[in-house]
Amino acid sequence: MELGDIVAELNQIPNQPLIFAGEDFSRSEDSLLAKTWDLFIQTRDPMVIGRLPMAKAVVRAMDAIQEFIPTIGNVPAPKTFLLAGGSKRGW
């Protein structure tokens, strides 16, 4: 039975490892997110929390999918999404 589902895979959210200003080593995964929470605690600036750009990247990917799919034939753009993932990316 054909469901007509569209599947897309998004990798490297966030693109890592990253080096923070003032540090001479790279961070990834839990260390990267912990550092951004530490920066938030120090500054009270929610814009430094690492999950915000991760969420924004996923939203932009969904926007791109909605724009691209109609260009490949007689396929309507998806209106809803189901997100899944592991660890920090599946929140």
N, C-alpha and C positions, 0 to 999 in steps of 0.2 A: 504494500500500500504506500502510495506516495503522499508524504505529508506536506511538501512544499516549503519546508523549513530552510532558512539560510543560516549557515554556520560561518563564523569568523573567529580567528584566533588573534589575540593581541599579546605581544611579548614585550619585555623590557620596560615595564612600568613599575618603578622608575628605571630609566636607563642608568645602569650602575656598573662598576663602583663609581662613587663620587668623592671628590676631595673638597673639604670645606676650607674656607679662607682661614689662614692662620694655622692650618694643620699640614703636616708633611706625610700623611698616610691616607689611604682611601678607605671608604666605608661602604658597606652594602648590607642589604637585608635588615635585620633587627638593629644593628649598630647605626645604620643610616637613619632609621625612624626614631630611635632613641635620641640621637643627636638633635633631630629637629624638635622633639618634645623638650629637651633640655634648653634649646634656644627659646622656645615658647615660654618656658618657666622663667627664664632670665629676662625676656623682653615683654612678655604679655602680648606679643604680636601673633595673632592666629595665622597670619599669612606665611609663617615659617614652618608650620607643621607639614610634614612630608606627605600626608595623605591628601591634602588639598590638590596639589598638582597631579597626583595619581588619579583622583576622581575626575578632574578636568580633562585629562588625557583620554579616559574611557568615554566621556561624553562626546569629545571631538571625534573619536573613532566611530561612535554610533551615528553621529552626524554625517561622517564620510560614507558610511555604509548606506545610509538613506539616500545620499546624493548619487552614489555609484550604481547601485543595483538597477535602477530604471534604465541605465545606459546600456545594459547588456542584453536587452531583449524586451519582450512583453512581460516583464515582471514588475509588479508594484513595489514601491518602497515599503520596507517594514514599518509598522506603526508601534509595535511593542518589542521589547527585548527581554530575554532571560539571560542573566549574568551568572557565571559560575567560575570558580577558581579555587586555588589553594592558598593557604597562609594569608598574608596581608592583602593579596590581590583579590580574594573572593569575599571581602567584607561586604 
